[in-house]
Amino acid sequence: MTSSDKTSRTLADLGVAQPAGVAPLFAEVRASFDAAASTAQDEASWKLFRDAWLGRKSGVLTLITDNWLKPASPELKRAVGASLNELRAHVESQIEARRAAIEAGAETAALTRERVDLSLPGVVRPIGSHHLLRQVTQQIEDIFVSIGFSVVEGPEIETPYYNFEALNIPEHHPVRDDMDTFYIELPKGAPGQLLLRTHTSPMQIRTMEQRKPPVRVIVPGKVYRRDNPDATHSFAFHQVEGLAVDTDITFCDFTGTIDYFVKQFFGPSVTTRFRPSYFPFTEPSVEFDVSCIFCGGSGTAASGGTCSKCKGAGWIELFGAGMVDPAVYGFVGYDAKKVNGFAFGMGIDRLAMLKHGIDDLQVFFQNDVRFLRQFP
């Protein structure tokens, strides 16, 4: 007869009449409980196990109370009660311990399942960087800001007045043949023409209209001209133009500023020179050259042949510049007898090509990551 069968019968039916016979019965029930406890491996089986032993209607302890304790004779009740209390304490403590073990096991399993292995390499996300033209622009800005210039920007869509007339380039001036380019198609009744600016010089006029001398600014930005794309030309490119106006600026200040910039940008070993030239908004005007940074100004390549960059001249043309033409001051209300200054304009794309040995202007605009990754 199993212990479960015995708990359904009274002590009299089991032939227990003396207190000495009570302890073996409870020891058998306890052994049955301990053996069954190991079957509760998860929450569901634990609940069934708990109800089988502690259930109020048909739990083992309830059956012992109803069948062994209540009908027992007075001499047996004391022994049955003491053994029942001892068994109940054991059952309740073991069931609670089993519950804690199951919960801990479930938590451990969840942690194992959701564990992040920090020893594994993470997902590498590509990090962007500034485009090479932006990097070169920043270098130019830093150099001029370090000597007192400020950076201003302006609209890419301009009026002919600011793009031409106010810069001493009247409507029928021959220089406009190369610069009259992309005009905006406007609705009928529009107050005037608009075009994509051909240089950033219009901001020099706008700045002088808003500020009184001294003025020291550089104007970086994108410009547009009617050029067929090739290795050295594009219909859209980048310029930075500079302007310095004060009461005591001389040509020496002008050449010293440019020489300082070139040495800071290309390195102290280069030398500069200027040649007479012509621009409508400067007088006198010059072209600035730098000693060839590829052959060291010798005109001879490392292989012994003629340097392909400077064509053997030892010099590379950089940009145009000059002292501001007094006629320009008349458009902004400056007194040409009291102020003077200089202006310059350089191609950012060209400077980037020279500094980094790039042969084709078009690579700047092709978004080829193989090229861009070379300049992080």
C-alpha positions as CSV (number, residue, x, y, z in Angstrom):
1,M,0.0,0.0,0.0
2,T,1.4,3.4,-1.0
3,S,1.6,6.4,1.2
4,S,-1.1,8.1,-0.8
5,D,-3.4,5.1,-0.2
6,K,-2.7,5.2,3.5
7,T,-3.5,8.9,3.9
8,S,-7.0,8.2,2.5
9,R,-7.7,5.8,5.4
10,T,-7.9,6.3,9.2
11,L,-5.4,5.1,11.7
12,A,-7.8,2.5,12.9
13,D,-8.1,1.1,9.4
14,L,-4.3,1.0,9.2
15,G,-4.1,-0.8,12.5
16,V,-2.3,1.9,14.4
17,A,-3.5,2.0,18.0
18,Q,-0.4,3.1,19.8
19,P,1.7,6.4,19.5
20,A,4.7,4.4,18.6
21,G,3.1,3.4,15.3
22,V,2.6,7.1,14.2
23,A,6.2,8.0,13.5
24,P,6.8,5.3,10.9
25,L,3.7,6.4,9.0
26,F,4.9,10.1,8.9
27,A,8.4,9.0,7.9
28,E,7.0,7.1,5.0
29,V,4.9,10.2,3.9
30,R,8.0,12.4,4.2
31,A,10.1,10.1,2.1
32,S,7.4,10.1,-0.5
33,F,7.3,13.9,-0.5
34,D,11.1,14.2,-0.8
35,A,11.1,11.8,-3.8
36,A,8.3,13.7,-5.6
37,A,9.9,17.1,-5.0
38,S,12.6,16.5,-7.7
39,T,9.8,16.2,-10.3
40,A,9.0,19.9,-10.0
41,Q,11.3,21.3,-12.7
42,D,9.4,24.3,-13.9
43,E,6.6,26.7,-12.7
44,A,3.7,24.6,-14.0
45,S,4.9,21.3,-12.5
46,W,5.8,23.2,-9.3
47,K,2.2,24.5,-9.0
48,L,0.8,20.9,-9.4
49,F,3.2,19.6,-6.8
50,R,2.3,22.4,-4.4
51,D,-1.4,21.8,-4.8
52,A,-1.0,18.0,-4.4
53,W,0.5,18.5,-1.0
54,L,-0.9,21.8,0.3
55,G,-4.3,21.9,-1.4
56,R,-7.1,22.7,0.9
57,K,-9.6,20.1,-0.4
58,S,-7.5,17.1,-1.4
59,G,-3.9,18.0,-0.5
60,V,-1.9,15.3,1.3
61,L,-1.7,17.3,4.5
62,T,-5.4,18.0,4.4
63,L,-6.1,14.2,4.0
64,I,-3.8,13.5,7.0
65,T,-5.6,16.1,9.0
66,D,-9.1,14.7,8.1
67,N,-8.2,11.0,8.2
68,W,-5.5,10.7,10.8
69,L,-5.8,13.6,13.2
70,K,-9.5,14.3,13.6
71,P,-10.7,10.7,14.1
72,A,-7.8,9.7,16.3
73,S,-8.2,8.7,19.9
74,P,-7.1,11.2,22.5
75,E,-4.0,9.3,23.2
76,L,-3.0,9.3,19.5
77,K,-3.9,13.0,18.7
78,R,-0.9,14.4,20.5
79,A,1.6,12.2,18.6
80,V,-0.3,12.7,15.3
81,G,-0.5,16.5,15.8
82,A,3.2,16.8,16.6
83,S,4.3,14.7,13.6
84,L,1.8,16.6,11.4
85,N,3.2,20.0,12.4
86,E,6.8,18.8,11.8
87,L,5.8,17.4,8.3
88,R,3.9,20.6,7.4
89,A,6.9,22.7,8.2
90,H,9.2,20.5,6.2
91,V,6.8,20.5,3.2
92,E,6.2,24.2,3.2
93,S,10.0,25.0,3.5
94,Q,10.9,22.6,0.7
95,I,8.2,23.8,-1.6
96,E,9.3,27.4,-1.1
97,A,12.9,26.4,-1.7
98,R,11.9,24.6,-4.8
99,R,10.1,27.7,-6.1
100,A,13.1,29.9,-5.5
101,A,15.3,27.4,-7.3
102,I,13.0,27.2,-10.3
103,E,12.9,31.1,-10.5
104,A,16.6,31.3,-10.2
105,G,17.0,28.7,-12.9
106,A,14.6,30.6,-15.2
107,E,16.4,33.8,-14.6
108,T,19.8,32.2,-15.4
109,A,18.4,30.6,-18.5
110,A,17.0,34.0,-19.6
111,L,20.4,35.7,-18.9
112,T,22.2,33.0,-20.9
113,R,19.8,33.3,-23.7
114,E,20.0,37.1,-23.8
115,R,23.6,37.5,-22.9
116,V,25.7,39.9,-24.9
117,D,29.2,38.6,-25.6
118,L,31.3,41.7,-25.1
119,S,34.4,39.9,-26.4
120,L,32.9,39.8,-29.9
121,P,33.6,42.8,-32.2
122,G,30.7,45.2,-32.5
123,V,29.1,46.3,-35.7
124,V,31.4,48.8,-37.3
125,R,29.4,51.7,-38.6
126,P,31.0,53.8,-41.3
127,I,31.9,57.3,-40.1
128,G,31.6,60.1,-42.6
129,S,34.2,62.8,-43.1
130,H,34.4,66.2,-44.7
131,H,34.8,66.2,-48.5
132,L,38.3,67.2,-49.6
133,L,37.1,70.5,-51.0
134,R,35.5,71.3,-47.6
135,Q,38.8,70.3,-45.9
136,V,40.8,72.6,-48.2
137,T,38.3,75.4,-47.7
138,Q,38.6,75.1,-43.9
139,Q,42.4,75.2,-44.2
140,I,42.2,78.4,-46.2
141,E,39.7,80.0,-43.8
142,D,41.9,79.1,-40.8
143,I,44.9,80.7,-42.3
144,F,43.2,84.0,-43.1
145,V,41.2,84.1,-39.8
146,S,44.6,83.8,-38.0
147,I,45.7,87.1,-39.5
148,G,42.5,89.1,-38.8
149,F,40.2,88.2,-41.7
150,S,36.6,87.2,-41.1
151,V,34.5,84.7,-43.2
152,V,31.3,85.9,-45.0
153,E,29.0,84.0,-47.3
154,G,26.4,85.2,-49.8
155,P,23.7,84.1,-52.2
156,E,24.6,81.9,-55.3
157,I,21.8,83.6,-57.2
158,E,22.8,87.2,-57.9
159,T,21.7,90.3,-59.8
160,P,23.8,91.6,-62.7
161,Y,24.5,94.8,-60.6
162,Y,26.4,93.0,-57.9
163,N,27.9,90.4,-60.1
164,F,29.1,92.9,-62.8
165,E,28.3,96.6,-62.7
166,A,29.3,97.3,-59.1
167,L,32.6,95.5,-59.8
168,N,33.4,97.9,-62.6
169,I,32.2,95.5,-65.3
170,P,29.6,97.5,-67.3
171,E,27.0,95.8,-69.5
172,H,29.1,95.8,-72.8
173,H,32.5,95.2,-71.3
174,P,34.4,92.5,-73.2
175,V,35.2,90.6,-70.0
176,R,31.6,89.7,-69.7
177,D,31.8,87.5,-72.8
178,D,33.4,84.8,-70.7
179,M,31.2,85.5,-67.6
180,D,27.7,86.1,-68.9
181,T,26.5,82.6,-68.2
182,F,23.5,81.1,-66.5
183,Y,20.6,83.4,-66.2
184,I,17.4,82.5,-64.3
185,E,14.2,82.4,-66.3
186,L,11.8,84.7,-64.5
187,P,8.1,85.3,-65.0
188,K,7.0,88.3,-66.9
189,G,6.9,91.5,-64.9
190,A,9.9,90.5,-62.7
191,P,11.9,93.6,-61.6
192,G,15.2,92.5,-63.1
193,Q,17.4,89.7,-64.2
194,L,19.0,87.1,-62.0
195,L,21.9,84.8,-62.7
196,L,24.1,82.2,-61.0
197,R,27.1,84.1,-59.7
198,T,30.3,83.7,-61.7
199,H,32.5,84.6,-58.7
200,T,32.1,85.4,-55.1
201,S,33.2,89.0,-55.6
202,P,29.6,90.3,-55.2
203,M,29.9,89.7,-51.5
204,Q,32.8,92.1,-51.4
205,I,30.4,94.8,-52.6
206,R,27.6,93.7,-50.3
207,T,30.0,93.7,-47.3
208,M,31.4,97.2,-48.1
209,E,27.8,98.5,-48.3
210,Q,27.1,97.2,-44.8
211,R,30.5,98.0,-43.2
212,K,32.7,101.0,-42.9
213,P,36.5,100.5,-43.2
214,P,38.5,98.7,-42.0
215,V,37.2,95.7,-43.9
216,R,39.0,92.3,-44.0
217,V,36.9,89.4,-45.3
218,I,37.2,86.3,-47.3
219,V,34.3,84.9,-49.2
220,P,34.3,81.1,-50.0
221,G,31.5,79.5,-52.0
222,K,30.3,77.8,-55.2
223,V,30.3,79.7,-58.5
224,Y,29.1,78.9,-62.0
225,R,30.4,79.6,-65.6
226,R,29.7,78.3,-69.1
227,D,32.6,75.9,-69.3
228,N,32.6,72.5,-70.8
229,P,33.6,69.9,-68.2
230,D,37.1,68.4,-68.6
231,A,40.1,67.7,-66.5
232,T,40.6,71.4,-65.5
233,H,37.2,73.0,-66.1
234,S,33.6,72.6,-64.8
235,F,30.4,74.6,-65.1
236,A,30.3,74.6,-61.2
237,F,33.4,75.0,-59.0
238,H,34.5,76.7,-55.8
239,Q,36.3,80.0,-55.2
240,V,37.4,82.0,-52.2
241,E,37.9,85.7,-52.7
242,G,39.4,88.1,-50.3
243,L,39.1,91.9,-49.6
244,A,41.0,94.2,-47.3
245,V,40.2,97.9,-47.2
246,D,41.7,100.5,-44.8
247,T,43.3,103.9,-44.8
248,D,46.9,102.8,-44.9
249,I,47.1,99.5,-46.9
250,T,49.9,99.4,-49.4
251,F,51.0,97.1,-52.2
252,C,53.6,95.6,-49.8
253,D,50.9,94.7,-47.3
254,F,49.1,93.0,-50.2
255,T,52.1,90.9,-51.4
256,G,53.1,90.1,-47.9
257,T,49.6,88.8,-47.1
258,I,49.6,86.6,-50.2
259,D,53.1,85.3,-49.6
260,Y,52.2,84.4,-46.0
261,F,49.1,82.5,-47.1
262,V,51.0,80.5,-49.8
263,K,53.7,79.5,-47.4
264,Q,51.2,78.5,-44.8
265,F,49.2,76.4,-47.3
266,F,52.0,74.8,-49.4
267,G,54.9,74.9,-46.9
268,P,57.7,77.3,-46.1
269,S,60.0,76.0,-48.8
270,V,58.0,77.5,-51.7
271,T,58.6,81.0,-53.1
272,T,56.2,83.4,-54.8
273,R,56.3,85.9,-57.5
274,F,53.8,88.2,-59.2
275,R,53.3,89.3,-62.8
276,P,51.4,92.3,-64.2
277,S,47.9,91.4,-65.4
278,Y,44.5,92.9,-65.9
279,F,41.2,92.6,-64.0
280,P,38.4,95.2,-64.2
281,F,38.0,95.6,-60.5
282,T,41.6,95.9,-59.5
283,E,44.4,98.4,-60.5
284,P,47.1,97.5,-60.6
285,S,46.4,93.8,-61.2
286,V,48.8,90.9,-60.9
287,E,48.9,87.1,-61.3
288,F,50.5,85.3,-58.4
289,D,52.7,82.3,-59.1
290,V,54.2,79.8,-56.7
291,S,57.4,77.8,-57.3
292,C,56.5,74.3,-58.5
293,I,55.7,72.1,-55.5
294,F,56.3,69.0,-57.6
295,C,59.8,69.7,-58.9
296,G,60.9,72.2,-56.2
297,G,61.0,75.0,-58.8
298,S,63.7,73.4,-60.9
299,G,61.5,72.5,-63.9
300,T,63.0,69.0,-63.9
301,A,61.0,66.0,-62.8
302,A,62.6,63.3,-60.5
303,S,63.0,61.1,-63.5
304,G,65.2,63.6,-65.2
305,G,62.7,64.8,-67.8
306,T,60.7,68.0,-67.9
307,C,58.3,68.5,-65.0
308,S,54.8,67.8,-66.4
309,K,53.1,70.1,-63.9
310,C,55.0,73.3,-64.6
311,K,56.0,72.4,-68.1
312,G,59.6,73.1,-67.2
313,A,59.0,76.7,-66.1
314,G,59.5,76.0,-62.4
315,W,56.4,78.1,-61.6
316,I,52.7,77.4,-61.4
317,E,50.1,80.1,-61.8
318,L,47.9,80.3,-58.7
319,F,45.4,83.2,-58.9
320,G,44.8,86.8,-59.8
321,A,44.8,89.7,-57.5
322,G,45.5,93.4,-57.2
323,M,44.7,96.7,-55.5
324,V,41.1,97.6,-55.5
325,D,40.2,99.9,-58.4
326,P,39.1,103.3,-57.1
327,A,36.0,103.2,-59.3
328,V,34.7,100.3,-57.2
329,Y,34.6,102.5,-54.1
330,G,32.2,104.8,-55.8
331,F,29.5,102.0,-55.8
332,V,29.7,101.5,-52.0
333,G,30.1,105.1,-50.8
334,Y,33.8,104.9,-49.8
335,D,36.0,107.9,-50.3
336,A,38.7,106.7,-52.8
337,K,41.0,109.5,-51.7
338,K,41.0,108.2,-48.1
339,V,40.9,104.4,-48.4
340,N,42.7,101.8,-50.4
341,G,42.9,98.1,-50.3
342,F,43.5,94.8,-52.2
343,A,41.4,92.0,-53.5
344,F,42.2,88.5,-54.7
345,G,40.3,85.4,-55.9
346,M,41.5,81.8,-56.0
347,G,40.0,78.5,-57.0
348,I,39.6,76.1,-54.1
349,D,39.4,73.2,-56.5
350,R,42.7,74.2,-58.1
351,L,44.5,74.6,-54.8
352,A,43.2,71.2,-53.7
353,M,44.5,69.6,-57.0
354,L,47.9,71.2,-56.6
355,K,48.3,70.3,-52.9
356,H,47.2,66.7,-53.2
357,G,48.5,65.9,-56.7
358,I,45.1,65.4,-58.3
359,D,45.0,65.5,-62.1
360,D,41.3,65.6,-62.8
361,L,38.9,68.2,-61.5
362,Q,35.9,65.9,-62.2
363,V,36.7,63.5,-59.4
364,F,35.6,66.1,-56.9
365,F,32.0,65.7,-58.1
366,Q,31.7,62.0,-59.0
367,N,31.1,60.8,-55.4
368,D,33.5,57.9,-55.9
369,V,34.1,56.5,-52.4
370,R,37.4,55.0,-53.5
371,F,38.6,58.6,-54.1
372,L,36.9,60.2,-51.1
373,R,38.3,57.6,-48.6
374,Q,41.8,58.7,-49.4
375,F,41.1,62.0,-47.6
376,P,39.5,61.1,-44.3
